[in-house]
Amino acid sequence: MNLWTWDIRSSFLFPRRSSKRSKGPGDRDNDLSESKLLDQLQETDILVIDDFGTEQVAGWINDKFYQIINNRYVDQRVTIFTSNYPLDQLEYDDRITNRMKEVSYLIAFPEESVRETISAEKNEAMFCRVSGR
């Protein structure tokens, strides 16, 4: 099976970066670009939301995530969430977390930091190169 022949659209959303966008009142260009972005995130075949729950949850952010997640939920589109927080510790309202619970399969990862392990390996390799070992 050749995965490259599938016609699947996917998008990645990094909430921490996206939530830093400020929305100015009466900014028509910003409203149009926001509308296009929301449409794309709602309509893409597969959406990956990385580091979900790391952003500050304000009313506007909560509403936009609800809009995205609810539309994807209704349309039965695949959404992949990654988070360092358990679902019950996310600060989003129940409308969002309940939909996530219903359509999610939780994969728990070990408590140990992968980045720390990789960093230790790279530091050891660098030390060996520098010291001639």
Residue frames as a rotation matrix with the C-alpha (Angstrom) as fourth column:
MET 1
0.583 0.813 0.000 0.00
0.813 -0.583 0.000 0.00
0.000 0.000 -1.000 0.00
ASN 2
-0.514 -0.755 0.407 1.48
0.764 -0.618 -0.183 3.32
0.390 0.217 0.895 -1.05
LEU 3
0.030 0.529 -0.848 0.48
0.853 -0.455 -0.254 6.09
-0.520 -0.716 -0.465 1.37
TRP 4
-0.730 -0.393 -0.559 1.61
0.111 -0.875 0.470 8.79
-0.674 0.282 0.683 -1.05
THR 5
-0.870 0.435 0.232 -1.26
0.268 0.023 0.963 8.01
0.414 0.900 -0.136 -3.41
TRP 6
-0.090 0.855 -0.510 -3.90
0.992 0.033 -0.120 8.88
-0.086 -0.517 -0.852 -0.80
ASP 7
-0.341 0.077 0.937 -5.50
0.308 -0.932 0.189 12.26
0.888 0.353 0.294 -1.20
ILE 8
0.444 0.413 -0.795 -5.46
0.871 0.010 0.491 13.30
0.211 -0.911 -0.355 2.46
ARG 9
0.130 -0.337 0.933 -5.07
-0.022 -0.941 -0.337 16.88
0.991 0.023 -0.130 3.63
SER 10
0.358 -0.042 -0.933 -3.54
0.901 0.277 0.333 17.47
0.244 -0.960 0.137 7.03
SER 11
0.329 -0.237 0.914 -2.73
-0.140 -0.970 -0.201 20.47
0.934 -0.061 -0.352 9.19
PHE 12
-0.220 -0.445 -0.868 -0.78
0.884 0.285 -0.370 21.10
0.412 -0.849 0.330 12.36
LEU 13
0.538 0.406 0.739 -1.88
-0.003 -0.876 0.483 23.60
0.843 -0.262 -0.470 14.97
PHE 14
-0.452 -0.704 -0.548 0.43
0.707 0.091 -0.701 24.86
0.543 -0.704 0.457 17.68
PRO 15
0.503 0.861 -0.082 -1.95
0.745 -0.383 0.547 26.51
0.439 -0.336 -0.833 20.19
ARG 16
0.233 -0.458 -0.858 0.72
0.752 -0.475 0.458 28.39
-0.617 -0.751 0.234 22.11
ARG 17
-0.831 -0.550 0.085 1.80
0.452 -0.580 0.678 30.22
-0.324 0.602 0.730 18.94
SER 18
-0.449 0.733 0.511 -1.74
0.614 -0.163 0.772 30.68
0.649 0.661 -0.377 17.65
SER 19
0.442 0.701 -0.559 -3.05
0.885 -0.241 0.398 32.12
0.145 -0.671 -0.727 20.91
LYS 20
-0.321 -0.644 -0.695 -0.45
0.683 -0.665 0.301 34.92
-0.656 -0.379 0.653 20.80
ARG 21
-0.674 0.179 0.717 -2.23
0.584 -0.465 0.666 36.42
0.452 0.867 0.208 17.81
SER 22
-0.667 0.497 -0.555 -4.09
0.266 -0.538 -0.800 39.44
-0.696 -0.681 0.226 18.96
LYS 23
-0.285 0.680 0.676 -7.39
0.934 0.037 0.357 40.31
0.217 0.732 -0.645 17.39
GLY 24
-0.938 -0.086 -0.335 -7.93
0.172 -0.956 -0.238 44.01
-0.300 -0.281 0.912 17.05
PRO 25
-0.024 0.997 -0.067 -11.43
0.451 -0.049 -0.891 45.44
-0.892 -0.052 -0.449 16.90
GLY 26
0.729 0.464 -0.504 -12.56
-0.196 -0.563 -0.803 46.32
-0.656 0.683 -0.319 13.41
ASP 27
-0.350 -0.901 -0.257 -9.52
-0.655 0.039 0.755 44.70
-0.670 0.433 -0.603 11.78
ARG 28
0.626 0.738 -0.252 -11.24
-0.672 0.347 -0.654 43.39
-0.395 0.579 0.713 8.65
ASP 29
0.168 -0.646 -0.745 -8.07
-0.754 0.402 -0.519 41.81
0.635 0.649 -0.420 7.18
ASN 30
-0.791 -0.467 0.396 -7.45
-0.609 0.529 -0.591 39.96
0.067 -0.708 -0.703 10.43
ASP 31
-0.037 0.872 0.487 -11.09
-0.642 0.353 -0.681 38.78
-0.766 -0.338 0.547 10.53
LEU 32
0.688 0.284 -0.667 -10.80
-0.722 0.358 -0.592 37.41
0.071 0.890 0.451 6.98
SER 33
-0.222 -0.845 -0.487 -7.50
-0.650 0.500 -0.572 35.63
0.727 0.189 -0.660 7.62
GLU 34
-0.712 0.049 0.700 -8.87
-0.619 0.426 -0.660 34.23
-0.331 -0.903 -0.273 10.89
SER 35
0.359 0.931 0.072 -11.97
-0.712 0.323 -0.624 32.99
-0.604 0.173 0.778 9.08
LYS 36
0.482 -0.270 -0.834 -9.84
-0.706 0.444 -0.552 31.28
0.519 0.855 0.023 6.40
LEU 37
-0.632 -0.773 0.062 -7.64
-0.628 0.463 -0.626 29.67
0.455 -0.434 -0.778 9.06
LEU 38
-0.420 0.554 0.719 -10.64
-0.641 0.380 -0.667 28.39
-0.643 -0.741 0.195 11.02
ASP 39
0.641 0.653 -0.404 -12.18
-0.737 0.375 -0.563 26.99
-0.216 0.658 0.721 7.83
GLN 40
0.095 -0.699 -0.709 -8.94
-0.670 0.482 -0.565 25.21
0.736 0.528 -0.423 6.97
LEU 41
-0.802 -0.445 0.399 -8.57
-0.583 0.437 -0.685 23.75
0.130 -0.782 -0.610 10.47
GLN 42
-0.122 0.854 0.506 -12.19
-0.653 0.315 -0.689 22.58
-0.747 -0.415 0.519 10.49
GLU 43
0.733 0.549 -0.401 -12.13
-0.630 0.326 -0.705 21.08
-0.257 0.770 0.585 6.99
THR 44
-0.216 -0.872 -0.439 -8.72
-0.930 0.320 -0.178 19.41
0.296 0.370 -0.880 6.76
ASP 45
0.351 0.386 -0.853 -8.91
-0.275 0.913 0.301 15.60
0.895 0.129 0.427 6.79
ILE 46
0.390 -0.334 -0.858 -6.50
0.832 0.527 0.173 15.18
0.394 -0.782 0.483 9.70
LEU 47
0.508 -0.223 0.832 -5.70
-0.325 -0.944 -0.055 17.86
0.798 -0.243 -0.552 12.25
VAL 48
0.074 -0.557 -0.828 -2.88
0.844 0.478 -0.246 17.53
0.532 -0.680 0.505 14.76
ILE 49
0.710 0.121 0.693 -3.13
-0.244 -0.882 0.404 19.92
0.660 -0.456 -0.597 17.73
ASP 50
0.033 -0.851 -0.525 0.27
0.537 0.458 -0.709 19.84
0.843 -0.258 0.472 19.39
ASP 51
-0.853 -0.451 -0.263 0.87
0.425 -0.305 -0.852 20.68
0.304 -0.838 0.452 23.07
PHE 52
-0.021 0.942 0.335 -2.83
0.125 -0.330 0.936 21.16
0.992 0.061 -0.110 23.73
GLY 53
0.756 0.408 -0.512 -3.42
0.548 0.034 0.836 22.78
0.359 -0.912 -0.198 27.11
THR 54
-0.177 -0.902 -0.395 -0.16
0.980 -0.200 0.017 24.75
-0.094 -0.384 0.919 27.29
GLU 55
-0.577 0.036 0.816 -1.77
0.334 -0.901 0.276 27.98
0.745 0.432 0.508 26.13
GLN 56
-0.923 0.349 -0.161 -3.57
-0.004 -0.427 -0.904 30.39
-0.385 -0.834 0.396 28.43
VAL 57
-0.516 0.811 0.274 -7.25
0.824 0.384 0.416 29.69
0.232 0.441 -0.867 28.10
ALA 58
-0.860 0.335 -0.384 -9.09
-0.184 -0.907 -0.379 32.95
-0.476 -0.255 0.842 27.60
GLY 59
0.049 0.994 0.095 -12.69
-0.108 0.100 -0.989 33.33
-0.993 0.038 0.113 26.44
TRP 60
0.422 0.078 -0.903 -11.72
-0.856 -0.295 -0.425 34.01
-0.299 0.952 -0.057 22.82
ILE 61
-0.608 -0.724 -0.326 -9.30
-0.781 0.618 0.084 31.05
0.141 0.306 -0.942 22.68
ASN 62
-0.709 0.412 0.572 -11.82
-0.059 0.774 -0.630 28.72
-0.703 -0.481 -0.525 24.35
ASP 63
0.324 0.910 -0.258 -14.52
-0.333 -0.145 -0.932 29.79
-0.886 0.388 0.256 21.87
LYS 64
0.208 -0.309 -0.928 -12.29
-0.978 -0.063 -0.198 29.25
0.003 0.949 -0.315 18.82
PHE 65
-0.856 -0.516 0.025 -11.14
-0.517 0.855 -0.045 25.83
0.002 -0.052 -0.999 20.00
TYR 66
-0.349 0.815 0.462 -14.75
-0.035 0.481 -0.876 24.87
-0.936 -0.322 -0.140 20.67
GLN 67
0.471 0.532 -0.703 -15.68
-0.677 -0.293 -0.675 25.97
-0.565 0.794 0.222 17.15
ILE 68
-0.231 -0.657 -0.717 -12.86
-0.939 0.343 -0.012 23.93
0.254 0.671 -0.697 15.61
ILE 69
-0.940 -0.231 0.250 -13.32
-0.308 0.888 -0.341 20.82
-0.143 -0.398 -0.906 17.77
ASN 70
-0.200 0.946 0.255 -17.12
-0.185 0.219 -0.958 20.82
-0.962 -0.239 0.131 17.61
ASN 71
0.440 0.355 -0.825 -17.22
-0.843 -0.154 -0.516 21.16
-0.310 0.922 0.232 13.82
ARG 72
-0.469 -0.676 -0.568 -14.67
-0.792 0.607 -0.070 18.39
0.392 0.417 -0.820 13.44
TYR 73
-0.827 0.248 0.504 -16.64
-0.221 0.681 -0.698 16.29
-0.517 -0.688 -0.509 15.94
VAL 74
0.187 0.976 -0.111 -19.90
-0.425 -0.021 -0.905 16.77
-0.886 0.216 0.411 14.00
ASP 75
0.514 -0.048 -0.856 -18.17
-0.856 0.032 -0.516 16.03
0.052 0.998 -0.025 10.67
GLN 76
0.893 -0.184 0.411 -16.38
0.004 0.915 0.403 12.99
-0.450 -0.358 0.818 12.20
ARG 77
0.678 -0.733 -0.051 -12.94
-0.266 -0.180 -0.947 14.20
0.685 0.656 -0.317 11.13
VAL 78
0.482 -0.596 -0.642 -9.75
0.787 0.616 0.020 12.78
0.384 -0.515 0.766 12.61
THR 79
0.602 -0.347 0.720 -8.17
-0.452 -0.891 -0.052 15.05
0.659 -0.294 -0.693 15.22
ILE 80
0.303 -0.616 -0.727 -4.99
0.723 0.646 -0.245 14.12
0.621 -0.452 0.641 17.07
PHE 81
0.822 -0.031 0.568 -4.22
-0.357 -0.806 0.472 15.90
0.443 -0.591 -0.674 20.32
THR 82
-0.010 -0.804 -0.595 -0.84
0.646 0.449 -0.618 15.85
0.764 -0.390 0.514 22.02
SER 83
0.567 0.216 0.795 -0.57
-0.398 -0.773 0.494 17.17
0.721 -0.597 -0.353 25.54
ASN 84
-0.612 -0.766 -0.198 1.60
-0.082 0.310 -0.947 16.95
0.787 -0.564 -0.252 28.63
TYR 85
-0.685 0.454 0.570 -1.58
-0.714 -0.262 -0.650 17.15
-0.146 -0.852 0.504 30.72
PRO 86
-0.820 0.530 0.217 -4.19
0.512 0.848 -0.137 14.50
-0.257 -0.001 -0.967 31.45
LEU 87
-0.507 0.691 0.515 -7.57
0.459 -0.289 0.840 15.26
0.730 0.662 -0.170 29.91
ASP 88
0.451 0.762 -0.465 -9.14
0.795 -0.105 0.598 15.97
0.407 -0.639 -0.653 33.30
GLN 89
0.026 -0.506 -0.862 -6.51
0.757 -0.553 0.348 18.65
-0.653 -0.662 0.369 34.02
LEU 90
-0.638 -0.179 0.749 -7.10
0.696 -0.549 0.462 20.70
0.329 0.816 0.475 30.87
GLU 91
-0.748 0.271 -0.606 -8.54
0.268 -0.712 -0.649 24.12
-0.608 -0.648 0.459 31.65
TYR 92
-0.874 0.477 -0.088 -11.03
-0.269 -0.326 0.906 24.06
0.404 0.816 0.413 28.80
ASP 93
-0.292 0.846 0.446 -14.74
-0.913 -0.107 -0.395 23.93
-0.286 -0.522 0.803 29.45
ASP 94
-0.297 0.220 0.929 -16.71
-0.181 0.942 -0.281 20.68
-0.938 -0.252 -0.240 29.44
ARG 95
0.759 0.588 -0.281 -18.05
-0.367 0.029 -0.930 21.20
-0.538 0.809 0.238 25.92
ILE 96
0.329 -0.736 -0.592 -14.53
-0.883 -0.016 -0.470 20.70
0.336 0.676 -0.655 24.60
THR 97
-0.618 -0.679 0.398 -13.20
-0.780 0.593 -0.200 18.03
-0.100 -0.434 -0.895 26.96
ASN 98
0.041 0.701 0.712 -16.39
-0.349 0.678 -0.647 15.93
-0.936 -0.223 0.272 26.68
ARG 99
0.866 0.228 -0.445 -16.08
-0.483 0.148 -0.863 15.84
-0.131 0.962 0.238 22.90
MET 100
-0.045 -0.963 -0.266 -12.42
-0.915 0.147 -0.377 14.94
0.402 0.227 -0.887 23.22
LYS 101
-0.480 -0.089 0.873 -13.26
-0.650 0.704 -0.286 12.09
-0.589 -0.705 -0.396 25.64
GLU 102
0.472 0.822 0.320 -15.87
-0.360 0.511 -0.781 10.69
-0.805 0.253 0.537 23.31
VAL 103
0.977 -0.047 -0.209 -13.65
-0.193 0.229 -0.954 10.51
0.093 0.972 0.215 20.25
SER 104
0.234 -0.968 0.093 -10.24
-0.912 -0.252 -0.324 9.93
0.337 -0.009 -0.942 21.82
TYR 105
0.847 -0.209 -0.489 -8.11
0.315 0.938 0.145 6.94
0.428 -0.277 0.860 22.47
LEU 106
0.791 -0.528 0.308 -5.61
-0.607 -0.621 0.495 7.81
-0.070 -0.579 -0.812 25.18
ILE 107
0.604 -0.720 -0.341 -2.03
0.452 0.662 -0.598 6.71
0.657 0.207 0.725 24.69
ALA 108
0.958 -0.281 0.050 -0.01
-0.186 -0.483 0.856 7.30
-0.216 -0.830 -0.515 27.82
PHE 109
0.457 -0.885 -0.091 3.70
-0.008 0.099 -0.995 7.87
0.889 0.456 0.038 27.48
PRO 110
0.158 -0.457 -0.875 6.29
0.919 0.393 -0.039 7.23
0.362 -0.798 0.482 30.17
GLU 111
0.890 0.207 -0.406 6.84
0.400 -0.781 0.479 9.99
-0.218 -0.589 -0.778 32.69
GLU 112
0.004 -0.978 -0.209 10.49
0.566 -0.170 0.807 10.32
-0.825 -0.122 0.552 31.69
SER 113
0.565 0.165 -0.809 11.33
-0.364 -0.829 -0.424 13.17
-0.740 0.534 -0.408 29.37
VAL 114
0.720 -0.282 0.634 12.36
0.657 0.569 -0.494 12.07
-0.221 0.773 0.595 25.91
ARG 115
0.805 -0.405 0.434 14.14
-0.063 -0.785 -0.616 15.40
0.590 0.469 -0.658 25.41
GLU 116
0.576 -0.614 0.539 16.31
-0.769 -0.184 0.613 14.82
-0.278 -0.767 -0.578 28.49
THR 117
0.525 -0.356 0.773 17.33
0.221 0.934 0.280 11.38
-0.822 0.024 0.569 27.21
ILE 118
0.743 -0.227 0.630 18.18
0.639 -0.044 -0.768 12.75
0.202 0.973 0.112 23.76
SER 119
0.790 -0.443 0.423 20.09
-0.451 -0.888 -0.089 15.65
0.415 -0.121 -0.902 25.32
ALA 120
0.539 -0.595 0.596 22.15
-0.509 0.333 0.793 13.30
-0.671 -0.731 -0.124 27.49
GLU 121
0.553 -0.303 0.776 23.00
0.610 0.782 -0.129 11.14
-0.568 0.545 0.617 24.46
LYS 122
0.777 -0.245 0.580 24.03
0.381 -0.551 -0.742 14.17
0.502 0.798 -0.335 22.38
ASN 123
0.741 -0.516 0.430 26.11
-0.666 -0.648 0.369 15.59
0.088 -0.560 -0.824 25.24
GLU 124
0.498 -0.546 0.674 27.90
-0.096 0.738 0.668 12.26
-0.862 -0.397 0.315 25.67
ALA 125
0.605 -0.239 0.759 28.59
0.778 0.377 -0.502 12.02
-0.167 0.895 0.414 21.91
MET 126
0.820 -0.306 0.484 29.91
-0.062 -0.887 -0.457 15.60
0.569 0.344 -0.747 21.84
PHE 127
0.654 -0.592 0.470 32.15
-0.657 -0.138 0.741 14.92
-0.374 -0.794 -0.480 24.85
CYS 128
0.493 -0.451 0.744 33.55
0.365 0.883 0.294 11.81
-0.790 0.127 0.600 23.13
ARG 129
0.702 -0.225 0.676 34.30
0.647 -0.195 -0.737 13.77
0.297 0.955 0.009 19.94
VAL 130
0.778 -0.379 0.501 35.96
-0.408 -0.911 -0.056 16.62
0.478 -0.160 -0.864 21.84
SER 131
0.519 -0.572 0.635 37.94
-0.687 0.163 0.708 14.37
-0.508 -0.804 -0.308 24.18
GLY 132
-0.159 -0.601 -0.783 38.98
-0.943 0.327 -0.059 11.98
0.292 0.729 -0.619 21.40
ARG 133
-0.451 0.043 0.891 37.43
-0.535 0.786 -0.309 8.94
-0.714 -0.617 -0.331 23.05
